[in-house]
Amino acid sequence: MDTKVHRVGQAAKTPNDNTFYRYSQLALLVIAAGSIYPVLYLRQIYQSSMLVALNIDNQQLGYLYSGLGTAFVLSYLPSGWLADRLPPRLLICISLLGTGLLALWYATYPSYGYLRIIFFGFGITTGLTFWAALLKRLKTLATKEEQGRFFGMLDGGRGLIEASLATIALTMFTYYTKTQGESLGDGFQRVLHLYAYLCLALGIVLTLLRDPNKTNVAKETKQQKKGRLLDDLKTLARLPELWLMTTIVFCGYHLFWATYSFSAYLEQGSLGLTATVAATITTAKMWMRPIGGIGGGWLGDRFTNLRVLTIVLSLGTLGIGGLILAPMLHSVALAAGLILFIGLMVYAIRGLYWAILDICHVPAHTTGLAIGIVSVIGYSPDILLPLINGWATQHFPGTPGYQIYYSYIATVGVFGVIAALTLNKRIAKRKAA
């Protein structure tokens, strides 16, 4: 009897029980996530160089990113379905290799028609085959007590990788364009090659690495294939906790999107900072990501992820409200402090809201599909908010436009807090029962 129990216990032990294995895999996921996305959003730093090198105008650039956003929206749901049927590690390798090859094509400066195909392709390689696979792989690596920590380290570590790569790329770009006298197009091409070769190298390394958990993953994937899509969707639709989580992600992502307009906001009205000073403050805000993501995840594991998420959602919403008042008080220091504070809260939110999937009673074989559903709705602000921001700042130039925009963001943030409190209440009742 004792021997049998001992053998069962040994059989149940998997490589995922090994701390070194789990954390080394987490490190690889962080590096992959921090390396695959920057090449999509190089316009944040190199927009003028892009326009010159690619021979396009701002409107055409907008269409490229509209195509990217459309690909994301179309990809999120099937991304979850795919992650439930193929090993996430395989999908991540395909994503890195595909993104690297597209980036190399991008670096040849093809015609505008081909650029639209490339950007739509980026949406496929980072949405369809990467996003849900990344989150599902992370969720399976973390123990129940480590969900907040792992998701926080993913977002915080990803931010650290992105900031570090951006610094390296900008240094290289400056050296070749300023010191060596190369054109902006040549310098931007070197930046593209840096990210392209990095993605390809990571994809090859992950492909060649032996996965000691391969047998378990194969068995799990084989079992998941038995699920029927329509039945799985009905099961998930009947989970109120999942819809509350979706609301939280939707509202929390609004707060994150507000950070994209901080630089322009600081240059308006009574604040009136120079572009250089505004850029310095918003760059400092970017370094809040590793602190907020990792710190929020650690606090979540210590005091429960949902409780900490509720608090940082509330504080982030109050911070946005403070930005509305800052121009009235003519306080640059207050605005700068609020931007750093909001950055800290927003990155903590991003590090925590996927960690609460664990408390939503999602069946294991539908985890990827659940991630896809939450992503489709939760990240829809990618389409909505540029339109709202454009309308507000166009019809109410200067500070008033941003105050209207931030008022909308803060209102949505309040609904996010309400959703988090409601989910807290449901979980408390379930535990009491």
C-alpha positions as CSV (number, residue, x, y, z in Angstrom):
1,M,0.0,0.0,0.0
2,D,2.7,2.5,1.1
3,T,4.8,1.4,-1.9
4,K,1.9,2.1,-4.3
5,V,1.3,5.5,-2.9
6,H,5.0,6.3,-3.1
7,R,5.1,5.3,-6.8
8,V,2.0,7.3,-7.6
9,G,3.6,10.3,-6.0
10,Q,6.7,9.8,-8.0
11,A,4.7,9.5,-11.2
12,A,2.8,12.7,-10.5
13,K,6.0,14.6,-10.2
14,T,6.8,16.6,-13.4
15,P,9.5,18.9,-14.6
16,N,7.2,21.7,-13.7
17,D,7.8,20.8,-10.0
18,N,11.4,21.8,-10.5
19,T,11.9,25.5,-9.4
20,F,15.0,26.0,-11.6
21,Y,13.2,24.6,-14.7
22,R,10.1,26.8,-14.1
23,Y,12.1,30.0,-13.6
24,S,14.4,29.4,-16.5
25,Q,11.4,28.8,-18.7
26,L,9.9,32.1,-17.3
27,A,13.1,33.9,-18.2
28,L,12.9,32.6,-21.8
29,L,9.2,33.7,-22.1
30,V,10.1,37.2,-20.7
31,I,12.9,37.6,-23.2
32,A,10.7,36.4,-26.1
33,A,7.8,38.7,-25.2
34,G,10.2,41.6,-24.7
35,S,11.9,41.0,-28.1
36,I,9.0,40.2,-30.4
37,Y,6.7,43.3,-29.9
38,P,9.1,46.3,-30.2
39,V,9.7,45.9,-33.9
40,L,5.9,46.5,-34.4
41,Y,6.0,49.8,-32.5
42,L,9.2,51.5,-33.6
43,R,7.1,54.5,-34.6
44,Q,7.2,55.6,-31.0
45,I,10.9,56.5,-31.4
46,Y,11.6,56.5,-35.1
47,Q,8.5,57.8,-36.8
48,S,10.2,60.6,-38.8
49,S,12.9,58.2,-40.0
50,M,10.2,55.6,-40.9
51,L,8.3,58.0,-43.0
52,V,11.4,59.1,-44.9
53,A,12.8,55.5,-45.3
54,L,9.6,53.9,-46.3
55,N,8.5,56.9,-48.5
56,I,5.0,57.1,-47.0
57,D,3.0,59.8,-45.2
58,N,1.3,59.9,-41.8
59,Q,-2.0,58.8,-43.2
60,Q,-0.5,55.8,-44.8
61,L,1.3,55.0,-41.6
62,G,-2.1,55.1,-39.8
63,Y,-3.5,52.6,-42.3
64,L,-0.5,50.3,-41.6
65,Y,-1.3,50.3,-37.9
66,S,-5.0,50.0,-38.5
67,G,-4.3,46.8,-40.4
68,L,-2.1,45.6,-37.5
69,G,-5.0,46.3,-35.0
70,T,-7.5,44.5,-37.3
71,A,-5.2,41.5,-37.4
72,F,-5.0,41.5,-33.6
73,V,-8.8,41.6,-33.2
74,L,-9.3,38.8,-35.7
75,S,-6.5,36.7,-34.1
76,Y,-7.3,36.8,-30.4
77,L,-10.1,34.3,-30.3
78,P,-8.6,31.7,-32.7
79,S,-5.3,32.2,-30.9
80,G,-6.9,30.8,-27.7
81,W,-8.4,27.9,-29.6
82,L,-5.1,27.1,-31.2
83,A,-3.2,27.3,-27.9
84,D,-5.6,24.6,-26.5
85,R,-4.7,22.2,-29.4
86,L,-1.0,22.7,-30.1
87,P,1.9,22.9,-27.6
88,P,2.4,26.6,-26.6
89,R,6.2,26.2,-26.9
90,L,5.8,25.2,-30.6
91,L,3.6,28.2,-31.3
92,I,6.0,30.6,-29.6
93,C,8.9,29.3,-31.7
94,I,6.8,29.7,-34.9
95,S,5.9,33.3,-33.8
96,L,9.5,34.3,-33.2
97,L,10.7,32.9,-36.5
98,G,7.8,34.4,-38.4
99,T,8.2,37.8,-36.9
100,G,12.0,37.8,-37.6
101,L,11.5,36.9,-41.2
102,L,8.8,39.6,-41.7
103,A,11.2,42.1,-40.0
104,L,13.9,41.2,-42.5
105,W,11.4,41.8,-45.4
106,Y,10.4,45.1,-43.7
107,A,14.1,46.1,-43.7
108,T,14.3,45.9,-47.5
109,Y,11.8,48.9,-47.6
110,P,9.3,47.3,-50.0
111,S,6.4,49.1,-51.6
112,Y,3.5,50.3,-49.6
113,G,1.3,47.4,-50.7
114,Y,3.8,44.9,-49.4
115,L,4.2,46.9,-46.2
116,R,0.4,46.4,-45.5
117,I,0.9,42.7,-45.9
118,I,3.9,42.8,-43.5
119,F,2.0,44.7,-40.8
120,F,-1.0,42.4,-41.1
121,G,1.5,39.5,-40.9
122,F,2.9,41.0,-37.7
123,G,-0.6,40.9,-36.2
124,I,-0.8,37.2,-37.1
125,T,2.6,36.2,-35.8
126,T,2.3,38.1,-32.5
127,G,-1.5,37.6,-32.1
128,L,-2.7,34.3,-33.6
129,T,0.3,32.1,-32.8
130,F,1.9,34.0,-29.8
131,W,-0.4,35.8,-27.4
132,A,-2.6,33.1,-25.9
133,A,0.3,30.5,-26.2
134,L,2.5,32.8,-24.1
135,L,-0.1,33.3,-21.4
136,K,-1.1,29.7,-21.3
137,R,2.5,28.5,-21.1
138,L,3.1,31.0,-18.2
139,K,0.0,29.9,-16.3
140,T,1.0,26.2,-16.5
141,L,4.5,27.0,-15.3
142,A,3.4,28.9,-12.2
143,T,2.0,27.1,-9.2
144,K,-1.3,28.3,-7.7
145,E,0.7,30.4,-5.2
146,E,2.9,32.0,-7.9
147,Q,0.3,33.2,-10.4
148,G,0.7,36.9,-9.4
149,R,4.5,36.7,-9.2
150,F,4.9,35.0,-12.6
151,F,2.5,37.3,-14.5
152,G,4.0,40.3,-12.8
153,M,7.5,39.2,-13.7
154,L,6.3,38.7,-17.3
155,D,5.1,42.2,-17.7
156,G,7.8,43.9,-15.6
157,G,10.6,41.8,-17.1
158,R,9.2,42.4,-20.6
159,G,9.2,46.1,-19.9
160,L,12.8,45.9,-18.8
161,I,13.9,44.0,-21.9
162,E,12.0,46.4,-24.2
163,A,13.6,49.5,-22.5
164,S,17.1,47.9,-22.6
165,L,16.8,46.9,-26.3
166,A,15.4,50.4,-27.1
167,T,18.4,52.0,-25.5
168,I,20.8,49.7,-27.4
169,A,19.0,50.4,-30.7
170,L,18.9,54.1,-30.2
171,T,22.6,54.2,-29.3
172,M,23.4,52.3,-32.4
173,F,21.1,54.5,-34.6
174,T,22.7,57.7,-33.2
175,Y,26.2,56.4,-33.7
176,Y,25.7,55.4,-37.3
177,T,23.7,58.5,-38.3
178,K,25.5,61.1,-36.3
179,T,29.1,59.8,-36.1
180,Q,29.4,57.7,-39.2
181,G,27.2,60.0,-41.4
182,E,24.8,57.4,-42.6
183,S,21.3,58.4,-43.7
184,L,18.3,58.1,-41.4
185,G,17.0,55.3,-43.6
186,D,20.3,53.3,-43.3
187,G,20.2,53.9,-39.5
188,F,16.6,52.7,-39.2
189,Q,17.5,49.7,-41.3
190,R,20.2,48.7,-38.8
191,V,17.6,48.9,-36.0
192,L,15.2,46.6,-38.0
193,H,18.1,44.1,-38.5
194,L,18.8,44.1,-34.7
195,Y,15.3,43.1,-33.8
196,A,14.9,40.7,-36.8
197,Y,18.0,38.8,-36.0
198,L,17.2,38.7,-32.3
199,C,13.8,37.2,-33.0
200,L,15.3,34.6,-35.4
201,A,18.0,33.7,-32.9
202,L,15.5,33.2,-30.0
203,G,13.2,31.2,-32.3
204,I,16.1,28.8,-33.2
205,V,17.3,28.5,-29.6
206,L,13.8,27.6,-28.3
207,T,13.3,25.1,-31.2
208,L,16.6,23.3,-30.4
209,L,16.1,23.3,-26.6
210,R,14.9,19.9,-25.3
211,D,11.6,20.1,-23.4
212,P,11.6,17.6,-20.5
213,N,7.9,18.1,-20.2
214,K,7.2,17.1,-23.8
215,T,5.4,13.9,-22.9
216,N,3.0,15.5,-20.5
217,V,2.3,18.4,-22.9
218,A,1.5,15.9,-25.7
219,K,-0.9,14.0,-23.4
220,E,-2.6,17.2,-22.3
221,T,-2.9,18.5,-25.9
222,K,-4.4,15.1,-27.0
223,Q,-7.0,15.4,-24.3
224,Q,-7.8,19.0,-25.1
225,K,-8.5,18.1,-28.8
226,K,-11.5,16.2,-27.6
227,G,-13.3,19.4,-26.6
228,R,-15.9,20.8,-29.0
229,L,-15.6,24.6,-29.7
230,L,-19.3,25.4,-29.4
231,D,-19.7,23.4,-26.2
232,D,-16.6,25.1,-24.8
233,L,-17.9,28.6,-25.7
234,K,-21.2,27.8,-23.9
235,T,-19.3,26.6,-20.9
236,L,-17.3,29.8,-20.7
237,A,-20.3,32.0,-21.4
238,R,-21.9,30.7,-18.2
239,L,-19.0,31.8,-16.0
240,P,-19.9,35.3,-14.5
241,E,-16.4,35.5,-13.0
242,L,-14.8,35.3,-16.4
243,W,-17.0,38.2,-17.7
244,L,-16.1,40.3,-14.6
245,M,-12.5,39.6,-15.3
246,T,-13.1,40.7,-19.0
247,T,-14.5,43.9,-17.7
248,I,-11.5,44.5,-15.4
249,V,-9.1,43.9,-18.3
250,F,-11.1,46.2,-20.6
251,C,-11.1,49.0,-18.0
252,G,-7.6,48.5,-16.9
253,Y,-6.4,48.6,-20.5
254,H,-8.1,52.0,-20.8
255,L,-5.8,53.3,-18.0
256,F,-2.8,51.9,-19.8
257,W,-3.8,53.6,-23.1
258,A,-3.9,57.0,-21.3
259,T,-0.1,56.7,-20.9
260,Y,0.4,57.0,-24.7
261,S,-0.8,60.7,-24.6
262,F,1.2,61.9,-21.6
263,S,4.0,63.5,-23.6
264,A,1.6,65.6,-25.8
265,Y,-0.5,66.5,-22.7
266,L,2.6,67.9,-20.9
267,E,3.3,70.2,-23.8
268,Q,-0.2,71.8,-23.6
269,G,-1.5,75.0,-22.0
270,S,-0.3,76.1,-18.6
271,L,2.0,73.1,-18.3
272,G,3.7,74.0,-21.6
273,L,6.8,71.8,-21.2
274,T,9.3,71.5,-24.1
275,A,9.2,68.3,-26.1
276,T,12.5,67.3,-24.6
277,V,11.4,67.7,-21.0
278,A,8.1,66.0,-21.8
279,A,9.9,63.1,-23.4
280,T,12.3,62.8,-20.4
281,I,9.4,62.5,-18.0
282,T,7.5,59.9,-20.1
283,T,10.7,57.9,-20.6
284,A,11.1,57.9,-16.8
285,K,7.6,56.6,-16.6
286,M,8.6,53.6,-18.8
287,W,11.0,52.5,-16.2
288,M,8.1,52.2,-13.7
289,R,7.1,49.0,-15.7
290,P,9.6,46.6,-14.1
291,I,8.9,48.1,-10.7
292,G,5.1,48.1,-11.0
293,G,4.9,44.7,-12.8
294,I,7.2,42.7,-10.5
295,G,6.2,44.6,-7.3
296,G,2.5,44.2,-8.1
297,G,2.9,40.5,-8.7
298,W,4.8,39.9,-5.5
299,L,2.2,41.8,-3.5
300,G,-0.6,39.9,-5.2
301,D,0.9,36.5,-4.1
302,R,1.3,37.9,-0.6
303,F,-2.1,39.5,-0.1
304,T,-4.2,37.9,-3.0
305,N,-4.0,39.0,-6.6
306,L,-7.6,40.3,-6.8
307,R,-7.3,42.4,-3.6
308,V,-4.1,44.1,-4.8
309,L,-5.6,44.6,-8.3
310,T,-8.6,46.3,-6.8
311,I,-6.4,48.7,-4.9
312,V,-4.1,49.6,-7.8
313,L,-7.1,50.1,-10.1
314,S,-8.6,52.5,-7.6
315,L,-5.3,54.4,-7.2
316,G,-4.7,54.5,-11.0
317,T,-8.2,55.9,-11.6
318,L,-7.6,58.6,-8.9
319,G,-4.3,59.5,-10.6
320,I,-6.0,60.0,-13.9
321,G,-8.5,62.3,-12.1
322,G,-5.5,64.2,-10.7
323,L,-4.2,64.9,-14.2
324,I,-7.5,66.6,-15.1
325,L,-6.9,69.1,-12.2
326,A,-3.2,69.6,-12.6
327,P,-3.4,72.3,-15.3
328,M,-5.9,74.3,-13.1
329,L,-3.3,74.3,-10.3
330,H,-0.5,75.3,-12.8
331,S,1.7,72.6,-11.2
332,V,4.2,71.0,-13.5
333,A,5.7,69.1,-10.5
334,L,2.2,67.7,-9.6
335,A,1.6,66.6,-13.3
336,A,5.1,64.9,-13.5
337,G,4.6,63.2,-10.2
338,L,1.2,61.9,-11.2
339,I,2.5,60.6,-14.5
340,L,5.2,58.5,-12.7
341,F,2.6,57.4,-10.1
342,I,0.0,56.4,-12.8
343,G,2.8,54.5,-14.7
344,L,3.6,52.5,-11.5
345,M,-0.1,51.7,-10.9
346,V,-0.9,50.9,-14.6
347,Y,2.0,48.5,-14.9
348,A,1.0,46.8,-11.7
349,I,-2.5,46.4,-13.2
350,R,-1.1,44.8,-16.3
351,G,1.0,42.5,-14.2
352,L,-2.0,41.3,-12.2
353,Y,-5.1,41.1,-14.3
354,W,-4.2,37.9,-16.1
355,A,-3.2,36.3,-12.7
356,I,-6.9,36.3,-11.6
357,L,-7.8,33.9,-14.4
358,D,-6.9,31.2,-11.9
359,I,-10.0,32.1,-9.7
360,C,-12.5,32.2,-12.5
361,H,-13.3,28.4,-12.5
362,V,-12.1,28.0,-16.2
363,P,-11.8,24.4,-17.2
364,A,-8.2,23.5,-17.9
365,H,-8.9,22.4,-21.5
366,T,-10.5,25.8,-22.3
367,T,-7.8,28.0,-20.8
368,G,-6.5,29.2,-24.2
369,L,-10.0,29.9,-25.5
370,A,-10.8,31.9,-22.3
371,I,-7.7,34.0,-22.9
372,G,-8.9,34.6,-26.4
373,I,-12.3,35.7,-25.3
374,V,-11.0,38.1,-22.7
375,S,-8.4,39.5,-25.1
376,V,-10.9,40.2,-27.9
377,I,-13.0,42.4,-25.6
378,G,-10.4,43.5,-23.1
379,Y,-8.0,44.9,-25.8
380,S,-10.7,46.4,-28.0
381,P,-9.6,49.9,-26.8
382,D,-6.9,49.5,-29.4
383,I,-9.5,50.4,-31.9
384,L,-11.8,52.6,-29.8
385,L,-9.4,55.0,-28.0
386,P,-7.5,56.4,-30.9
387,L,-10.8,57.6,-32.3
388,I,-11.9,59.1,-29.0
389,N,-8.6,60.8,-28.4
390,G,-8.5,62.2,-32.0
391,W,-12.0,63.6,-31.7
392,A,-11.4,65.2,-28.3
393,T,-8.1,66.8,-29.2
394,Q,-9.3,67.9,-32.6
395,H,-12.6,69.6,-31.5
396,F,-11.2,70.9,-28.2
397,P,-7.5,71.9,-28.9
398,G,-5.0,72.1,-26.1
399,T,-5.6,71.2,-22.5
400,P,-9.4,71.0,-22.7
401,G,-9.2,68.1,-25.2
402,Y,-7.0,66.1,-22.9
403,Q,-9.2,66.8,-19.9
404,I,-12.2,65.5,-21.7
405,Y,-10.2,62.4,-22.8
406,Y,-8.9,61.7,-19.3
407,S,-12.4,62.3,-17.9
408,Y,-13.7,59.4,-20.1
409,I,-10.7,57.2,-19.1
410,A,-11.3,57.9,-15.4
411,T,-15.0,57.1,-15.7
412,V,-14.2,53.7,-17.3
413,G,-11.7,53.2,-14.5
414,V,-14.5,53.6,-12.0
415,F,-16.4,50.8,-13.7
416,G,-13.3,48.6,-13.5
417,V,-13.1,49.2,-9.7
418,I,-16.8,48.2,-9.4
419,A,-16.2,45.0,-11.4
420,A,-13.2,44.2,-9.2
421,L,-15.2,44.7,-6.0
422,T,-18.1,42.6,-7.4
423,L,-15.7,39.8,-8.3
424,N,-14.2,40.1,-4.8
425,K,-17.6,39.7,-3.3
426,R,-18.4,36.6,-5.5
427,I,-15.2,34.9,-4.5
428,A,-15.7,35.6,-0.8
429,K,-19.2,34.1,-1.0
430,R,-17.9,31.1,-2.8
431,K,-15.3,30.5,-0.2
432,A,-17.8,30.9,2.6
433,A,-20.1,28.3,1.0
